[in-house]
């Protein structure tokens, strides 16, 4: 059954069985969808689509490859760096895995790289697309909780770059232990070729600064920044000689389908959330937690286990829309910061994207890496799931990793 149908049906049937009046159904969907914050979802998605079809990924990957030439396993590192840069433009993990993988896998196979680690870097590093701003996950979290999307974007920068650095460190350690997993890149580029590849990255870096800078400066809301970014992405497509009516049409259709999928999940999730609210479930959970004398760390551990288990079977967006109505007020009552919580929940939810049986980034990677098995991709991605868990631990020990930048910029 489609998840949105299951959500809506569960809410309506529960209300009827419990004798709850369902007259509120006449206005609940409209009230949920009538959110200015949610309009940012569409603008950032279409920006990513323009970049995807505008030849930007090839430029990013070639620039990242240049940075690590002459280093053993250079293309592994290039995958992670390219995913980091593309994630700062697209906001989507699936898009990052698909585009980086389609470019890199043939090159990795041709040069004799270990397939398990290769597909692992594609699936694992792709997760950075939902962690590094502009992240669609942050927009959804902000719309469901009322937290500032701009602050969430700023909070994601340091943890996102930290996760990227930890992924690079993992590759370095793995190759130190098993040098045979990757060859030394013997290709040589002239100084002019290297400079040309790096200069082609400048417009893409400019795009990231324009989007985030316009939010930080107060010049634009996240929604307006997404629209500005989409326009700039069209300009980049034109500079790459890829701009056409077909590109605009295909991007618009794909962005519409993705946006509608997210919106219908959010709208239908409001039905069971309303029923749970009428049953005062959140209050009951908080009262039980208080009576059980559970420490905040114990509650956090319980929430982490819940998200990891749910992530095994349900995708990131529905997990968040199903749980935040109860989890968010509980965690606020325990004294946690809402922006910090957004980063922690995002990291936990992303683990589900690279864990079977329903890890969507695993299947995306399999699609662009013919011949790979689910077992092979899952084994390759497992270290990246562990890195995300380490990230949750680091944020717990040092909350300022997430809170310092937004507190500085929005003080």
N, C-alpha and C positions, 0 to 999 in steps of 0.2 A: 504494500500500500504506500502511496506517496506520503512522505512525512507530513506535509502540510494538511492533507486530508485526515491523517491519524490524529494530529494535534487538535484540529477543529472538532472532529467527531468525538474524541475523548472528552473535550470540554462540555459539549452539548449533552452527550449521553449522561455524563456525571451530574450535570445540573438537573436533568430531568429525574434521574434516579434519587437524587437527594432532595427533590421538591423545591429547588431554587427557581424563582421566576426568571425566565430568559428574555424578558422584554428589553434588556440592555443590549441584546444582539442587534437591535435596529441601528444603534449608533457606535458600537464598539469598534468595528473595522475601520470606520471613517476616523474616529478619534485617534486610533493607533497610527494610521497612515498619515494623518495631518501633522507631520513633523518636518520642520525646516531642516533639522539636522540630517534626516534621512535622504534629503535631496543630494547630499554630497556623495552618496553611494553611486548614483548614476554618472555623475561628472567624473569621478576618479576611474570608474570602470571603462568609460569610453576613452579616457586619456590613455589607459593601458592598451586598449584595442588599437588605437592609432599608432602607438609605439610598436606594438607587436607586428602590425602589417606594414609599418613604415621603414623597415630595414634597420631599426635601431639596435636590435639584439646582436646582429652580426658585428656592428661597430663596437659594442660593449665587449663582446667576446674576444675580438681581435686585439683590442686595447689591453684587456686583462692578460691575454697570452703573452704579449710583449713584456709585461712587467716581470714575468717569471721564466723567461727564456734562459737556457743553460742551467736550469735547476732540475734535479731529478724529480719527476712527477709534476712537471710544470702545468700540464693540462688539468690535473686535479685542483691545483691552486687556482687556475684560471676559472674553473667551474664555480668555485666559491666566491671569488671576487666579482665575477660577472653576475652571479645571482644576487649579490649584495647591491651592486649598482642598479640592476634591473628592478630589484625589489623596491628601491627608493623611487622608482618611476611608476611601477604598475600597481602595487598594493595587493597583489594576488600570488599566493604560493603555487597554485596550479599553473598559472600562466608562466611563472618563472621556471618551474620544472619542465614544462612542455617546450618552451622556446630554447632554454639553455641546453636541454637534452638533445633536441633535434639537431642542433649545430655541433655539439661536442662529441656525442657518442660515436659517430662515424670516424672522427679524428682519433679518438681514444682507441678504438678497435684497430684502426690502420697502423697505429704506432706500437701496438702490443701491450697496452695497459691492462691491468687486472680488471675484468668486467664487474666483479662484485663491488669493488671500491668505486669504480666509475659510476655505476648506477646509484650507489649510495650517496655520492656527492651530489648527483643531480636531484635525487629525491630530498635529501637532507638539507642541502643549501637552499633549495627552493622555498623552504619554510620561512626564510628571511623576508620573503615578499609580504607575509602577513604580520611581520614584527617591526620591520623598518618602515617609518612613515613615508608616504601616505598609505596607511593600512586600512583596508575595508573592515577588518575585524574591530579596529579601534572605533570606527564610525558606528558600527552596530552596537558595540558596548556602550558608547556614549549616548546613543539614542535610547537605549533600554534603561540606562541608569541615571541619565541627566548629567553625567560628568562632562566636562569640557573636552571636545574633540581636539581642539588646539593644544591643550595641556597633554592629552594622551599622545599626540603626535610628537611633542617635544620629549616626553618621558620615554618614548620608544627608541630614541636615537642612540643613547649610550648602551643600553642593553642589547640593541640590535647589532651594533658594531662589536660589542664584547662577544656575542655569540658567533659572529663571523670570525673573529680572531681565534676563538677557541676551536672552531672547526679547522682553521688553517693549522693550528698547533697539533691537532689530532692527526692530520695528514703527515705532518713533519715527523711525529713520533712513530707513526705506523710505518713510514718508509725507512726510518732509521733502523727499525727492527727487521723489516723485510724489504731490502733494497730491490729485490727481484720483482716486486709488484709494479714497478714503473721504470721505464728507460730514462736515461739522461737525454734531454732535448739537444740534439746536435745541430739543429737549424740555426742559421746566423742571419740576422737582419742588419742592414747598414744603419748608421745613425740617422740618416734621412728618413728611412722607412719607419724606424721607431718613433721619431718625432712626429711623423705624419699620423701614425696610429693614435698616439696620445692626444694630438691636437683635435682629432675627430671626436674625442670624448668631451671636449669642452662644452659644446652645446647641450649635451646630456646632463653634465654637472650643473650647467646654468639652469636647466629646467628644474632640477631638484631645489636649488637655491631660490628660484622664483616662487615655487609652490610653497615651500616652508617659510621663506622669508616674508611673503605676503601675509601669511597667518600670524607670524611672530610680530611683525610691525604694526598689525592692526589694520593694514590696508584692505584685507579681504577676510571673509569668513572661510571656513573649510570648503563650503559649497562653491563659493566664488573662486577660491584658489584652484579647485578642481577644474572649473570651467576655463580659467586662465591657462592651466596646465594642458588641457585638451587642445586649446587653440595653438599653444606653442608646439605641442606634439604634431599637429598638422603641418606647422612650418618646418619641423624637422623632416617629416615625410617628404615635403616638397624639396628640401635641400638634398635629400637622398634620391630624388627623382622617382619616388614611389607614389606620389600623390595622384589620385584619380577618383572619379566618381564611384568606381567599383570599390575602392578602398573605403571610402566614406560610407557607402551602403552596407558593405559587409561588416564594418565596425559597428555601425548603428544597430544592425540586426542582432549581432552577437551581444552587444552591450545591453540591449533591451531584454533579451532572453535571460541574461544573468541577473540584471536588476529586478526583473519580475519574479525570478526564483527567490531572491533574497526577500523582497517585499512581501510576497504571499506567505512566506514562512513567518515573518514578523507579525503580519496582520492576524493570521490564524492562531499564532501562539498566544495572542491576547485573550482568546476565549478560555483556555484552561487556566491561564494566569488570573483572570477575573474570578473564576470559580474558586480557585485556591485562596484568593484574597477574601472572598465572602466567607470561606470556611476558616479564615484567620490562621492559615497554616504557618505563615512566617512567624506570627506572634507565638504560636504553639511551639515551634522549633526553638525560638529564642528563650522561651520560658523553660523548656526542657533542658536546654544547654546551661542556663543559669542554675537550675536546680541540681544538675549533675556536676557542677563545679569544674567544668572542663576549662583548661587553660586556652588562651588564644592560639598557641602553637598546636595544641591537640585538635582544635577545630580546623585550623589551616591544613593539618595533615589529613583530616577526614575529607575536606573539600578536594584536596589534591587527588586522593584515592578515587573519589567519586568521578572527577573529570577524566582521569586516566581510564577508568572502567567504561564510562559512557563513550569515550573517544574510540574505543575498540569497535563500536557498533554504529555510531552516529557521527555525521560530519560536524565540523566546527560550528557553523552558524546555527543549526537546530539545537545543538547542545547548549549554546549560550542563551538562545531565546527561551528554551525550556527551563533553565535552572536559575537565571539571574534574578527572577522575581522573588525567589526565596533566599538564594545565597547572598545577594548583595545586601539586603537589610540585616541579615544575620551577621555578616562580616563587619558592617558599619557599627552594629551594636557591640561587637567585640573590640572596637577601637582601631580597626585597620583603616588605612587611607584608601579612598576610592580610586585615585589615579594609580597608586601602587598595585591595588588589587586587579585593575585592568591589565597591567603587564603580566602579573602572575597567572591569571586565568587564561590569557592569550597563550602563554608558553605551555600551560598544561593542555589546552585544547589543541594546540598544534601537534603535540605528540601523537594524537589520534590520527593525524594525516599521514603518518609514516609507520603505523602499526596495523598489521592484519587483524581481522579480515576485511575491514572497510576503509583502509587508509587510501584516500583518493590520490595522494601524490605517488603512492606505490604503483597504482594502475596507470597513472599518467606517464610515469617513467617507463613502465613496461611497453606502453604504446609507442614511445619514441626510441625504444631499444629492443628491436625485434630479436627474439630468441631468449630473452631474459625470462626467468621464472619468478613467481611471487616469493619463493623461498630465498632466491638469490638477492632480489632487490630488498627484501625485508632484512636479511643479514647485513647487507651493505649499509642500510639506513639506521640500524639499531644503535651504533655509536652516536649518531646525531640526536636520537631520542634521549640518550643518557646525557648529552651535552645540554639539552634543554632542561632536564631535571636539575643538573648542576646549576643552571641559570636561575631556577626557582630558589635553590638553596642560597645562592649568592645574593639575590634580591631580599631574601628573608634576613640574612645576616647584615647586609648593607642596603637598606631601603633607599638611601640617597643616590644610589646608582640610577634609580628611576625618578626620584623626586627633586634632585638638585637642579637639573636644567629647567623644568617648568617653573620651579619656585624662583629661579634667577630671572627668567625671561618674562614672567607674568607677575612679578612682584609690584 
